[in-house]
Amino acid sequence: MSTPYQTVYRPPFPALTILLTSDDGHLGPFPALLDSGADATLVPTQMLEEAGAVESGWVTLRSHFGHRQRVQAS
């Protein structure tokens, strides 16, 4: 699969078009930035609620700058 980098970012960034799926169908398509080295996928809460995602608890997310923040996991 070959997808062009998004040149609106400096430096250009890889991006994909995604669908969020649930038992009731799917939402989207949505543009998504691709970070091949990421340990997690971040999705806005409103999109998760619309998709019917179930909250699975709280976790600590650490940014690449070392900042820690508690976030909901779904």
All heavy atoms as TSV, in Angstrom:
chain	resi	resn	atom	element	x	y	z
A	1	MET	N	N	0.842	-1.168	0.000
A	1	MET	CA	C	0.000	0.000	0.000
A	1	MET	C	C	0.887	1.231	0.000
A	1	MET	O	O	1.851	1.303	0.739
A	1	MET	CB	C	-0.888	-0.009	1.236
A	1	MET	CG	C	-1.756	1.217	1.342
A	1	MET	SD	S	-3.021	1.063	2.607
A	1	MET	CE	C	-2.181	1.755	3.994
A	2	SER	N	N	0.540	2.192	-0.800
A	2	SER	CA	C	1.307	3.426	-0.877
A	2	SER	C	C	0.369	4.609	-0.680
A	2	SER	O	O	-0.620	4.747	-1.394
A	2	SER	CB	C	1.999	3.517	-2.233
A	2	SER	OG	O	2.687	4.730	-2.332
A	3	THR	N	N	0.677	5.435	0.315
A	3	THR	CA	C	-0.123	6.618	0.601
A	3	THR	C	C	0.810	7.814	0.660
A	3	THR	O	O	1.826	7.756	1.368
A	3	THR	CB	C	-0.855	6.467	1.958
A	3	THR	OG1	O	-1.655	5.290	1.906
A	3	THR	CG2	C	-1.727	7.663	2.251
A	4	PRO	N	N	0.492	8.886	-0.060
A	4	PRO	CA	C	1.388	10.050	-0.046
A	4	PRO	C	C	1.410	10.729	1.328
A	4	PRO	O	O	0.417	10.703	2.057
A	4	PRO	CB	C	0.806	10.973	-1.108
A	4	PRO	CG	C	-0.607	10.539	-1.268
A	4	PRO	CD	C	-0.665	9.091	-0.915
A	5	TYR	N	N	2.541	11.314	1.692
A	5	TYR	CA	C	2.655	12.091	2.925
A	5	TYR	C	C	1.805	13.352	2.816
A	5	TYR	O	O	1.616	13.889	1.728
A	5	TYR	CB	C	4.104	12.484	3.166
A	5	TYR	CG	C	4.928	11.417	3.850
A	5	TYR	CD1	C	4.762	10.069	3.575
A	5	TYR	CD2	C	5.874	11.774	4.788
A	5	TYR	CE1	C	5.514	9.112	4.213
A	5	TYR	CE2	C	6.645	10.815	5.436
A	5	TYR	CZ	C	6.449	9.494	5.138
A	5	TYR	OH	O	7.198	8.540	5.769
A	6	GLN	N	N	1.304	13.832	3.966
A	6	GLN	CA	C	0.546	15.073	4.019
A	6	GLN	C	C	1.533	16.230	4.078
A	6	GLN	O	O	2.245	16.406	5.064
A	6	GLN	CB	C	-0.374	15.089	5.244
A	6	GLN	CG	C	-1.441	14.024	5.196
A	6	GLN	CD	C	-2.390	14.260	4.035
A	6	GLN	OE1	O	-2.890	15.362	3.837
A	6	GLN	NE2	N	-2.638	13.231	3.257
A	7	THR	N	N	1.581	17.009	3.034
A	7	THR	CA	C	2.568	18.085	2.945
A	7	THR	C	C	2.125	19.356	3.665
A	7	THR	O	O	2.884	20.317	3.705
A	7	THR	CB	C	2.873	18.401	1.467
A	7	THR	OG1	O	1.662	18.749	0.812
A	7	THR	CG2	C	3.522	17.214	0.789
A	8	VAL	N	N	0.918	19.363	4.257
A	8	VAL	CA	C	0.501	20.531	5.048
A	8	VAL	C	C	1.256	20.573	6.375
A	8	VAL	O	O	1.263	21.601	7.052
A	8	VAL	CB	C	-1.024	20.547	5.309
A	8	VAL	CG1	C	-1.788	20.699	4.015
A	8	VAL	CG2	C	-1.473	19.318	6.061
A	9	TYR	N	N	1.906	19.469	6.774
A	9	TYR	CA	C	2.706	19.418	7.990
A	9	TYR	C	C	4.167	19.624	7.633
A	9	TYR	O	O	4.614	19.256	6.555
A	9	TYR	CB	C	2.543	18.064	8.693
A	9	TYR	CG	C	1.135	17.786	9.114
A	9	TYR	CD1	C	0.316	16.950	8.365
A	9	TYR	CD2	C	0.602	18.379	10.251
A	9	TYR	CE1	C	-0.990	16.706	8.746
A	9	TYR	CE2	C	-0.702	18.144	10.633
A	9	TYR	CZ	C	-1.491	17.305	9.872
A	9	TYR	OH	O	-2.781	17.069	10.241
A	10	ARG	N	N	4.926	20.214	8.561
A	10	ARG	CA	C	6.358	20.397	8.366
A	10	ARG	C	C	7.085	19.723	9.492
A	10	ARG	O	O	6.925	20.145	10.636
A	10	ARG	CB	C	6.723	21.878	8.308
A	10	ARG	CG	C	6.184	22.583	7.092
A	10	ARG	CD	C	6.931	22.133	5.847
A	10	ARG	NE	N	6.415	22.803	4.659
A	10	ARG	CZ	C	5.799	22.195	3.664
A	10	ARG	NH1	N	5.605	20.903	3.696
A	10	ARG	NH2	N	5.375	22.856	2.624
A	11	PRO	N	N	7.841	18.671	9.293
A	11	PRO	CA	C	8.028	18.007	8.007
A	11	PRO	C	C	6.773	17.233	7.606
A	11	PRO	O	O	5.906	16.973	8.439
A	11	PRO	CB	C	9.187	17.047	8.274
A	11	PRO	CG	C	9.115	16.759	9.730
A	11	PRO	CD	C	8.573	18.010	10.379
A	12	PRO	N	N	6.669	16.862	6.333
A	12	PRO	CA	C	5.498	16.089	5.869
A	12	PRO	C	C	5.291	14.844	6.724
A	12	PRO	O	O	6.242	14.239	7.218
A	12	PRO	CB	C	5.856	15.730	4.431
A	12	PRO	CG	C	6.795	16.810	4.013
A	12	PRO	CD	C	7.603	17.133	5.243
A	13	PHE	N	N	4.022	14.473	6.920
A	13	PHE	CA	C	3.659	13.402	7.849
A	13	PHE	C	C	2.808	12.358	7.141
A	13	PHE	O	O	1.927	12.706	6.359
A	13	PHE	CB	C	2.850	14.017	9.000
A	13	PHE	CG	C	2.985	13.289	10.292
A	13	PHE	CD1	C	3.981	13.617	11.187
A	13	PHE	CD2	C	2.107	12.278	10.621
A	13	PHE	CE1	C	4.099	12.956	12.392
A	13	PHE	CE2	C	2.219	11.601	11.827
A	13	PHE	CZ	C	3.213	11.949	12.709
A	14	PRO	N	N	3.028	11.065	7.420
A	14	PRO	CA	C	2.181	10.040	6.803
A	14	PRO	C	C	0.775	10.071	7.410
A	14	PRO	O	O	0.606	10.275	8.609
A	14	PRO	CB	C	2.894	8.729	7.116
A	14	PRO	CG	C	3.716	9.021	8.326
A	14	PRO	CD	C	4.072	10.472	8.259
A	15	ALA	N	N	-0.230	9.894	6.582
A	15	ALA	CA	C	-1.619	9.902	7.040
A	15	ALA	C	C	-2.416	8.861	6.267
A	15	ALA	O	O	-2.066	8.497	5.148
A	15	ALA	CB	C	-2.231	11.279	6.849
A	16	LEU	N	N	-3.472	8.370	6.895
A	16	LEU	CA	C	-4.366	7.389	6.287
A	16	LEU	C	C	-5.804	7.842	6.472
A	16	LEU	O	O	-6.092	8.704	7.280
A	16	LEU	CB	C	-4.205	6.019	6.964
A	16	LEU	CG	C	-2.848	5.365	6.919
A	16	LEU	CD1	C	-2.838	4.129	7.807
A	16	LEU	CD2	C	-2.512	4.973	5.490
A	17	THR	N	N	-6.706	7.217	5.745
A	17	THR	CA	C	-8.132	7.393	5.971
A	17	THR	C	C	-8.615	6.147	6.692
A	17	THR	O	O	-8.328	5.028	6.269
A	17	THR	CB	C	-8.877	7.575	4.630
A	17	THR	OG1	O	-8.336	8.730	3.978
A	17	THR	CG2	C	-10.357	7.773	4.860
A	18	ILE	N	N	-9.337	6.334	7.833
A	18	ILE	CA	C	-9.747	5.193	8.647
A	18	ILE	C	C	-11.260	5.155	8.842
A	18	ILE	O	O	-11.951	6.146	8.625
A	18	ILE	CB	C	-9.066	5.222	10.031
A	18	ILE	CG1	C	-9.517	6.457	10.824
A	18	ILE	CG2	C	-7.562	5.165	9.899
A	18	ILE	CD1	C	-9.188	6.385	12.290
A	19	LEU	N	N	-11.757	3.998	9.260
A	19	LEU	CA	C	-13.137	3.803	9.698
A	19	LEU	C	C	-13.083	3.278	11.124
A	19	LEU	O	O	-12.240	2.447	11.447
A	19	LEU	CB	C	-13.860	2.768	8.827
A	19	LEU	CG	C	-14.058	3.099	7.361
A	19	LEU	CD1	C	-14.680	1.895	6.645
A	19	LEU	CD2	C	-14.944	4.315	7.206
A	20	LEU	N	N	-13.972	3.773	11.989
A	20	LEU	CA	C	-14.140	3.207	13.325
A	20	LEU	C	C	-15.320	2.263	13.246
A	20	LEU	O	O	-16.378	2.635	12.762
A	20	LEU	CB	C	-14.416	4.310	14.351
A	20	LEU	CG	C	-13.317	5.338	14.561
A	20	LEU	CD1	C	-13.764	6.399	15.561
A	20	LEU	CD2	C	-12.044	4.672	15.041
A	21	THR	N	N	-15.148	1.037	13.705
A	21	THR	CA	C	-16.218	0.051	13.597
A	21	THR	C	C	-16.762	-0.341	14.962
A	21	THR	O	O	-16.077	-0.267	15.977
A	21	THR	CB	C	-15.739	-1.223	12.873
A	21	THR	OG1	O	-14.679	-1.803	13.620
A	21	THR	CG2	C	-15.262	-0.905	11.471
A	22	SER	N	N	-18.021	-0.729	14.960
A	22	SER	CA	C	-18.684	-1.218	16.165
A	22	SER	C	C	-19.671	-2.294	15.735
A	22	SER	O	O	-19.823	-2.579	14.544
A	22	SER	CB	C	-19.413	-0.078	16.873
A	22	SER	OG	O	-20.511	0.363	16.112
A	23	ASP	N	N	-20.371	-2.865	16.700
A	23	ASP	CA	C	-21.379	-3.878	16.381
A	23	ASP	C	C	-22.508	-3.308	15.530
A	23	ASP	O	O	-23.175	-4.043	14.808
A	23	ASP	CB	C	-21.971	-4.469	17.668
A	23	ASP	CG	C	-20.948	-5.290	18.429
A	23	ASP	OD1	O	-19.951	-5.724	17.810
A	23	ASP	OD2	O	-21.143	-5.486	19.641
A	24	ASP	N	N	-22.709	-2.004	15.618
A	24	ASP	CA	C	-23.800	-1.340	14.888
A	24	ASP	C	C	-23.403	-0.827	13.509
A	24	ASP	O	O	-24.216	-0.241	12.813
A	24	ASP	CB	C	-24.346	-0.171	15.709
A	24	ASP	CG	C	-24.936	-0.617	17.025
A	24	ASP	OD1	O	-25.447	-1.746	17.098
A	24	ASP	OD2	O	-24.890	0.169	17.989
A	25	GLY	N	N	-22.173	-1.013	13.120
A	25	GLY	CA	C	-21.737	-0.519	11.815
A	25	GLY	C	C	-20.402	0.184	11.927
A	25	GLY	O	O	-19.544	-0.219	12.693
A	26	HIS	N	N	-20.254	1.272	11.167
A	26	HIS	CA	C	-18.993	2.005	11.214
A	26	HIS	C	C	-19.241	3.510	11.126
A	26	HIS	O	O	-20.294	3.958	10.681
A	26	HIS	CB	C	-18.046	1.544	10.106
A	26	HIS	CG	C	-18.510	1.910	8.728
A	26	HIS	ND1	N	-19.281	1.070	7.978
A	26	HIS	CD2	C	-18.312	3.019	7.988
A	26	HIS	CE1	C	-19.546	1.659	6.812
A	26	HIS	NE2	N	-18.974	2.829	6.792
A	27	LEU	N	N	-18.244	4.264	11.564
A	27	LEU	CA	C	-18.226	5.719	11.472
A	27	LEU	C	C	-17.043	6.104	10.605
A	27	LEU	O	O	-15.998	5.483	10.658
A	27	LEU	CB	C	-18.047	6.352	12.855
A	27	LEU	CG	C	-19.124	6.096	13.892
A	27	LEU	CD1	C	-18.685	6.661	15.242
A	27	LEU	CD2	C	-20.423	6.740	13.470
A	28	GLY	N	N	-17.202	7.149	9.866
A	28	GLY	CA	C	-16.080	7.618	9.056
A	28	GLY	C	C	-16.479	7.694	7.608
A	28	GLY	O	O	-17.657	7.566	7.304
A	29	PRO	N	N	-15.554	7.914	6.768
A	29	PRO	CA	C	-14.104	7.880	6.950
A	29	PRO	C	C	-13.581	9.140	7.650
A	29	PRO	O	O	-14.187	10.204	7.572
A	29	PRO	CB	C	-13.567	7.788	5.526
A	29	PRO	CG	C	-14.604	8.454	4.690
A	29	PRO	CD	C	-15.919	8.181	5.372
A	30	PHE	N	N	-12.451	8.971	8.349
A	30	PHE	CA	C	-11.774	10.060	9.049
A	30	PHE	C	C	-10.308	10.079	8.624
A	30	PHE	O	O	-9.709	9.029	8.430
A	30	PHE	CB	C	-11.806	9.852	10.566
A	30	PHE	CG	C	-13.176	9.768	11.151
A	30	PHE	CD1	C	-13.661	8.559	11.608
A	30	PHE	CD2	C	-13.980	10.887	11.254
A	30	PHE	CE1	C	-14.928	8.466	12.168
A	30	PHE	CE2	C	-15.246	10.806	11.804
A	30	PHE	CZ	C	-15.720	9.596	12.267
A	31	PRO	N	N	-9.712	11.278	8.534
A	31	PRO	CA	C	-8.273	11.342	8.300
A	31	PRO	C	C	-7.555	11.002	9.605
A	31	PRO	O	O	-8.027	11.344	10.697
A	31	PRO	CB	C	-8.042	12.802	7.899
A	31	PRO	CG	C	-9.170	13.549	8.545
A	31	PRO	CD	C	-10.336	12.600	8.578
A	32	ALA	N	N	-6.436	10.300	9.531
A	32	ALA	CA	C	-5.673	9.926	10.729
A	32	ALA	C	C	-4.186	10.039	10.439
A	32	ALA	O	O	-3.720	9.625	9.384
A	32	ALA	CB	C	-6.017	8.505	11.137
A	33	LEU	N	N	-3.455	10.614	11.391
A	33	LEU	CA	C	-2.008	10.682	11.279
A	33	LEU	C	C	-1.423	9.349	11.699
A	33	LEU	O	O	-1.898	8.727	12.649
A	33	LEU	CB	C	-1.453	11.800	12.158
A	33	LEU	CG	C	-1.926	13.208	11.800
A	33	LEU	CD1	C	-1.338	14.210	12.782
A	33	LEU	CD2	C	-1.544	13.562	10.374
A	34	LEU	N	N	-0.406	8.903	11.030
A	34	LEU	CA	C	0.209	7.601	11.270
A	34	LEU	C	C	1.556	7.794	11.957
A	34	LEU	O	O	2.441	8.454	11.422
A	34	LEU	CB	C	0.397	6.868	9.943
A	34	LEU	CG	C	1.096	5.530	9.998
A	34	LEU	CD1	C	0.284	4.541	10.820
A	34	LEU	CD2	C	1.341	5.001	8.604
A	35	ASP	N	N	1.692	7.216	13.158
A	35	ASP	CA	C	2.952	7.227	13.885
A	35	ASP	C	C	3.387	5.777	14.055
A	35	ASP	O	O	2.890	5.067	14.930
A	35	ASP	CB	C	2.784	7.905	15.237
A	35	ASP	CG	C	4.088	7.979	16.027
A	35	ASP	OD1	O	5.079	7.340	15.613
A	35	ASP	OD2	O	4.106	8.658	17.063
A	36	SER	N	N	4.276	5.322	13.218
A	36	SER	CA	C	4.663	3.906	13.216
A	36	SER	C	C	5.416	3.486	14.466
A	36	SER	O	O	5.559	2.304	14.729
A	36	SER	CB	C	5.497	3.592	11.971
A	36	SER	OG	O	6.682	4.358	11.985
A	37	GLY	N	N	5.859	4.435	15.282
A	37	GLY	CA	C	6.564	4.093	16.514
A	37	GLY	C	C	5.703	4.247	17.758
A	37	GLY	O	O	6.183	4.077	18.868
A	38	ALA	N	N	4.416	4.540	17.584
A	38	ALA	CA	C	3.536	4.785	18.732
A	38	ALA	C	C	3.200	3.498	19.472
A	38	ALA	O	O	3.086	2.437	18.875
A	38	ALA	CB	C	2.258	5.462	18.265
A	39	ASP	N	N	3.015	3.614	20.782
A	39	ASP	CA	C	2.601	2.482	21.607
A	39	ASP	C	C	1.094	2.459	21.814
A	39	ASP	O	O	0.563	1.514	22.393
A	39	ASP	CB	C	3.270	2.548	22.985
A	39	ASP	CG	C	4.773	2.308	22.907
A	39	ASP	OD1	O	5.199	1.535	22.028
A	39	ASP	OD2	O	5.505	2.891	23.716
A	40	ALA	N	N	0.400	3.505	21.377
A	40	ALA	CA	C	-1.046	3.597	21.580
A	40	ALA	C	C	-1.668	4.363	20.425
A	40	ALA	O	O	-0.981	5.068	19.686
A	40	ALA	CB	C	-1.352	4.312	22.891
A	41	THR	N	N	-2.967	4.193	20.279
A	41	THR	CA	C	-3.729	4.952	19.291
A	41	THR	C	C	-4.640	5.909	20.040
A	41	THR	O	O	-5.356	5.500	20.948
A	41	THR	CB	C	-4.578	4.008	18.418
A	41	THR	OG1	O	-3.693	3.132	17.725
A	41	THR	CG2	C	-5.413	4.785	17.417
A	42	LEU	N	N	-4.602	7.182	19.702
A	42	LEU	CA	C	-5.433	8.185	20.350
A	42	LEU	C	C	-6.604	8.531	19.441
A	42	LEU	O	O	-6.416	8.843	18.267
A	42	LEU	CB	C	-4.618	9.438	20.657
A	42	LEU	CG	C	-3.374	9.234	21.527
A	42	LEU	CD1	C	-2.627	10.545	21.704
A	42	LEU	CD2	C	-3.753	8.655	22.868
A	43	VAL	N	N	-7.803	8.450	19.992
A	43	VAL	CA	C	-9.029	8.754	19.261
A	43	VAL	C	C	-9.832	9.713	20.123
A	43	VAL	O	O	-9.992	9.475	21.325
A	43	VAL	CB	C	-9.847	7.468	18.989
A	43	VAL	CG1	C	-11.145	7.792	18.269
A	43	VAL	CG2	C	-9.026	6.474	18.185
A	44	PRO	N	N	-10.365	10.808	19.561
A	44	PRO	CA	C	-11.167	11.740	20.359
A	44	PRO	C	C	-12.337	11.035	21.051
A	44	PRO	O	O	-12.977	10.145	20.483
A	44	PRO	CB	C	-11.670	12.754	19.331
A	44	PRO	CG	C	-10.638	12.717	18.248
A	44	PRO	CD	C	-10.203	11.274	18.185
A	45	THR	N	N	-12.616	11.416	22.297
A	45	THR	CA	C	-13.662	10.803	23.106
A	45	THR	C	C	-15.004	10.790	22.391
A	45	THR	O	O	-15.723	9.790	22.433
A	45	THR	CB	C	-13.787	11.540	24.451
A	45	THR	OG1	O	-12.524	11.496	25.115
A	45	THR	CG2	C	-14.827	10.899	25.348
A	46	GLN	N	N	-15.349	11.883	21.731
A	46	GLN	CA	C	-16.646	11.957	21.044
A	46	GLN	C	C	-16.780	10.858	19.992
A	46	GLN	O	O	-17.829	10.232	19.869
A	46	GLN	CB	C	-16.825	13.324	20.393
A	46	GLN	CG	C	-18.150	13.464	19.675
A	46	GLN	CD	C	-18.315	14.832	19.035
A	46	GLN	OE1	O	-17.521	15.732	19.222
A	46	GLN	NE2	N	-19.364	14.977	18.260
A	47	MET	N	N	-15.723	10.570	19.260
A	47	MET	CA	C	-15.770	9.509	18.254
A	47	MET	C	C	-15.938	8.138	18.908
A	47	MET	O	O	-16.674	7.294	18.410
A	47	MET	CB	C	-14.504	9.524	17.397
A	47	MET	CG	C	-14.418	10.668	16.457
A	47	MET	SD	S	-12.900	10.511	15.503
A	47	MET	CE	C	-13.015	11.941	14.471
A	48	LEU	N	N	-15.249	7.916	20.031
A	48	LEU	CA	C	-15.384	6.642	20.742
A	48	LEU	C	C	-16.804	6.461	21.267
A	48	LEU	O	O	-17.371	5.368	21.193
A	48	LEU	CB	C	-14.387	6.563	21.896
A	48	LEU	CG	C	-12.916	6.461	21.493
A	48	LEU	CD1	C	-12.024	6.563	22.725
A	48	LEU	CD2	C	-12.652	5.186	20.729
A	49	GLU	N	N	-17.396	7.534	21.796
A	49	GLU	CA	C	-18.775	7.463	22.288
A	49	GLU	C	C	-19.735	7.148	21.146
A	49	GLU	O	O	-20.634	6.321	21.300
A	49	GLU	CB	C	-19.153	8.766	22.981
A	49	GLU	CG	C	-18.442	8.953	24.309
A	49	GLU	CD	C	-18.620	10.347	24.897
A	49	GLU	OE1	O	-19.145	11.246	24.209
A	49	GLU	OE2	O	-18.217	10.527	26.067
A	50	GLU	N	N	-19.555	7.803	19.999
A	50	GLU	CA	C	-20.415	7.549	18.837
A	50	GLU	C	C	-20.284	6.111	18.350
A	50	GLU	O	O	-21.255	5.523	17.873
A	50	GLU	CB	C	-20.084	8.519	17.706
A	50	GLU	CG	C	-20.532	9.934	17.956
A	50	GLU	CD	C	-20.172	10.865	16.814
A	50	GLU	OE1	O	-20.242	10.433	15.640
A	50	GLU	OE2	O	-19.818	12.027	17.094
A	51	ALA	N	N	-19.092	5.532	18.485
A	51	ALA	CA	C	-18.868	4.156	18.040
A	51	ALA	C	C	-19.334	3.140	19.078
A	51	ALA	O	O	-19.332	1.941	18.818
A	51	ALA	CB	C	-17.386	3.937	17.728
A	52	GLY	N	N	-19.732	3.613	20.279
A	52	GLY	CA	C	-20.203	2.701	21.318
A	52	GLY	C	C	-19.087	1.998	22.066
A	52	GLY	O	O	-19.301	0.937	22.654
A	53	ALA	N	N	-17.890	2.589	22.065
A	53	ALA	CA	C	-16.764	1.977	22.779
A	53	ALA	C	C	-17.043	1.970	24.277
A	53	ALA	O	O	-17.641	2.899	24.815
A	53	ALA	CB	C	-15.477	2.746	22.487
A	54	VAL	N	N	-16.596	0.932	24.948
A	54	VAL	CA	C	-16.800	0.773	26.382
A	54	VAL	C	C	-15.520	1.182	27.108
A	54	VAL	O	O	-14.434	0.720	26.762
A	54	VAL	CB	C	-17.156	-0.687	26.722
A	54	VAL	CG1	C	-17.309	-0.865	28.223
A	54	VAL	CG2	C	-18.414	-1.103	25.992
A	55	GLU	N	N	-15.658	2.039	28.121
A	55	GLU	CA	C	-14.501	2.465	28.903
A	55	GLU	C	C	-13.935	1.274	29.662
A	55	GLU	O	O	-14.674	0.498	30.260
A	55	GLU	CB	C	-14.922	3.553	29.892
A	55	GLU	CG	C	-13.791	4.065	30.732
A	55	GLU	CD	C	-14.246	5.084	31.755
A	55	GLU	OE1	O	-15.216	5.808	31.499
A	55	GLU	OE2	O	-13.625	5.121	32.834
A	56	SER	N	N	-12.619	1.114	29.607
A	56	SER	CA	C	-12.002	-0.018	30.289
A	56	SER	C	C	-11.127	0.418	31.455
A	56	SER	O	O	-10.393	-0.389	31.998
A	56	SER	CB	C	-11.195	-0.855	29.299
A	56	SER	OG	O	-10.143	-0.084	28.750
A	57	GLY	N	N	-11.188	1.685	31.824
A	57	GLY	CA	C	-10.433	2.151	32.979
A	57	GLY	C	C	-9.543	3.335	32.654
A	57	GLY	O	O	-9.627	3.927	31.580
A	58	TRP	N	N	-8.695	3.658	33.599
A	58	TRP	CA	C	-7.785	4.790	33.466
A	58	TRP	C	C	-6.349	4.277	33.357
A	58	TRP	O	O	-5.985	3.295	33.995
A	58	TRP	CB	C	-7.913	5.720	34.668
A	58	TRP	CG	C	-9.207	6.465	34.669
A	58	TRP	CD1	C	-10.404	6.014	35.147
A	58	TRP	CD2	C	-9.446	7.752	34.151
A	58	TRP	NE1	N	-11.385	6.958	34.958
A	58	TRP	CE2	C	-10.819	8.057	34.342
A	58	TRP	CE3	C	-8.651	8.707	33.523
A	58	TRP	CZ2	C	-11.389	9.249	33.943
A	58	TRP	CZ3	C	-9.222	9.906	33.136
A	58	TRP	CH2	C	-10.570	10.167	33.344
A	59	VAL	N	N	-5.558	4.954	32.551
A	59	VAL	CA	C	-4.142	4.632	32.398
A	59	VAL	C	C	-3.349	5.928	32.413
A	59	VAL	O	O	-3.910	7.014	32.304
A	59	VAL	CB	C	-3.869	3.863	31.077
A	59	VAL	CG1	C	-4.569	2.524	31.074
A	59	VAL	CG2	C	-4.269	4.693	29.865
A	60	THR	N	N	-2.050	5.820	32.561
A	60	THR	CA	C	-1.176	6.989	32.488
A	60	THR	C	C	-0.516	7.017	31.120
A	60	THR	O	O	0.079	6.022	30.698
A	60	THR	CB	C	-0.107	6.949	33.595
A	60	THR	OG1	O	-0.764	6.910	34.866
A	60	THR	CG2	C	0.796	8.175	33.522
A	61	LEU	N	N	-0.652	8.131	30.447
A	61	LEU	CA	C	-0.060	8.328	29.121
A	61	LEU	C	C	1.126	9.265	29.279
A	61	LEU	O	O	1.013	10.313	29.914
A	61	LEU	CB	C	-1.102	8.937	28.182
A	61	LEU	CG	C	-0.661	9.246	26.765
A	61	LEU	CD1	C	-0.436	7.939	26.006
A	61	LEU	CD2	C	-1.706	10.079	26.063
A	62	ARG	N	N	2.275	8.868	28.733
A	62	ARG	CA	C	3.470	9.709	28.804
A	62	ARG	C	C	3.827	10.185	27.408
A	62	ARG	O	O	3.976	9.383	26.484
A	62	ARG	CB	C	4.645	8.932	29.403
A	62	ARG	CG	C	5.909	9.789	29.587
A	62	ARG	CD	C	7.001	9.015	30.302
A	62	ARG	NE	N	7.284	7.750	29.675
A	62	ARG	CZ	C	8.287	7.557	28.810
A	62	ARG	NH1	N	9.078	8.527	28.465
A	62	ARG	NH2	N	8.475	6.366	28.284
A	63	SER	N	N	3.964	11.495	27.240
A	63	SER	CA	C	4.315	12.050	25.934
A	63	SER	C	C	5.796	11.832	25.647
A	63	SER	O	O	6.569	11.443	26.531
A	63	SER	CB	C	4.009	13.553	25.896
A	63	SER	OG	O	5.002	14.273	26.619
A	64	HIS	N	N	6.190	12.094	24.422
A	64	HIS	CA	C	7.605	11.954	24.050
A	64	HIS	C	C	8.474	12.997	24.754
A	64	HIS	O	O	9.684	12.895	24.766
A	64	HIS	CB	C	7.777	12.014	22.530
A	64	HIS	CG	C	7.230	13.240	21.901
A	64	HIS	ND1	N	5.878	13.445	21.734
A	64	HIS	CD2	C	7.830	14.337	21.415
A	64	HIS	CE1	C	5.677	14.611	21.155
A	64	HIS	NE2	N	6.846	15.159	20.959
A	65	PHE	N	N	7.829	14.020	25.374
A	65	PHE	CA	C	8.564	15.024	26.158
A	65	PHE	C	C	8.669	14.615	27.630
A	65	PHE	O	O	9.272	15.303	28.428
A	65	PHE	CB	C	7.882	16.384	26.067
A	65	PHE	CG	C	7.879	16.966	24.686
A	65	PHE	CD1	C	6.695	17.133	23.997
A	65	PHE	CD2	C	9.066	17.341	24.067
A	65	PHE	CE1	C	6.686	17.666	22.727
A	65	PHE	CE2	C	9.072	17.874	22.794
A	65	PHE	CZ	C	7.877	18.041	22.113
A	66	GLY	N	N	8.034	13.483	28.024
A	66	GLY	CA	C	8.078	13.004	29.384
A	66	GLY	C	C	6.902	13.440	30.244
A	66	GLY	O	O	6.796	13.040	31.395
A	67	HIS	N	N	5.997	14.249	29.717
A	67	HIS	CA	C	4.816	14.699	30.461
A	67	HIS	C	C	3.862	13.528	30.667
A	67	HIS	O	O	3.563	12.797	29.729
A	67	HIS	CB	C	4.118	15.827	29.687
A	67	HIS	CG	C	2.834	16.268	30.289
A	67	HIS	ND1	N	2.785	17.061	31.411
A	67	HIS	CD2	C	1.556	16.014	29.948
A	67	HIS	CE1	C	1.528	17.285	31.726
A	67	HIS	NE2	N	0.759	16.660	30.848
A	68	ARG	N	N	3.391	13.332	31.898
A	68	ARG	CA	C	2.457	12.245	32.209
A	68	ARG	C	C	1.064	12.810	32.450
A	68	ARG	O	O	0.916	13.863	33.052
A	68	ARG	CB	C	2.920	11.477	33.443
A	68	ARG	CG	C	4.215	10.745	33.224
A	68	ARG	CD	C	4.651	10.019	34.498
A	68	ARG	NE	N	5.942	9.406	34.314
A	68	ARG	CZ	C	6.132	8.170	33.880
A	68	ARG	NH1	N	5.110	7.408	33.598
A	68	ARG	NH2	N	7.344	7.690	33.745
A	69	GLN	N	N	0.046	12.061	31.951
A	69	GLN	CA	C	-1.330	12.490	32.111
A	69	GLN	C	C	-2.222	11.256	32.232
A	69	GLN	O	O	-2.046	10.277	31.515
A	69	GLN	CB	C	-1.750	13.315	30.887
A	69	GLN	CG	C	-3.156	13.817	30.949
A	69	GLN	CD	C	-3.479	14.720	29.761
A	69	GLN	OE1	O	-2.588	15.235	29.106
A	69	GLN	NE2	N	-4.737	14.912	29.519
A	70	ARG	N	N	-3.207	11.288	33.151
A	70	ARG	CA	C	-4.165	10.196	33.281
A	70	ARG	C	C	-5.223	10.342	32.210
A	70	ARG	O	O	-5.756	11.434	31.990
A	70	ARG	CB	C	-4.823	10.234	34.670
A	70	ARG	CG	C	-3.841	10.116	35.789
A	70	ARG	CD	C	-3.796	8.828	36.540
A	70	ARG	NE	N	-5.079	8.296	36.937
A	70	ARG	CZ	C	-5.345	6.997	36.990
A	70	ARG	NH1	N	-4.409	6.126	36.667
A	70	ARG	NH2	N	-6.500	6.552	37.375
A	71	VAL	N	N	-5.521	9.256	31.499
A	71	VAL	CA	C	-6.521	9.264	30.425
A	71	VAL	C	C	-7.387	8.024	30.516
A	71	VAL	O	O	-6.991	7.008	31.101
A	71	VAL	CB	C	-5.857	9.338	29.024
A	71	VAL	CG1	C	-5.081	10.629	28.844
A	71	VAL	CG2	C	-4.944	8.145	28.793
A	72	GLN	N	N	-8.601	8.101	29.953
A	72	GLN	CA	C	-9.488	6.947	29.899
A	72	GLN	C	C	-9.054	6.015	28.778
A	72	GLN	O	O	-8.695	6.466	27.700
A	72	GLN	CB	C	-10.932	7.385	29.628
A	72	GLN	CG	C	-11.576	8.074	30.784
A	72	GLN	CD	C	-12.988	8.496	30.422
A	72	GLN	OE1	O	-13.281	8.831	29.285
A	72	GLN	NE2	N	-13.856	8.470	31.411
A	73	ALA	N	N	-9.128	4.725	29.036
A	73	ALA	CA	C	-8.809	3.730	28.018
A	73	ALA	C	C	-10.103	3.053	27.580
A	73	ALA	O	O	-10.964	2.773	28.395
A	73	ALA	CB	C	-7.841	2.687	28.566
A	74	SER	N	N	-10.255	2.852	26.290
A	74	SER	CA	C	-11.428	2.170	25.749
A	74	SER	C	C	-10.997	1.010	24.893
A	74	SER	O	O	-9.918	0.963	24.391
A	74	SER	CB	C	-12.267	3.115	24.916
A	74	SER	OG	O	-12.818	4.111	25.733
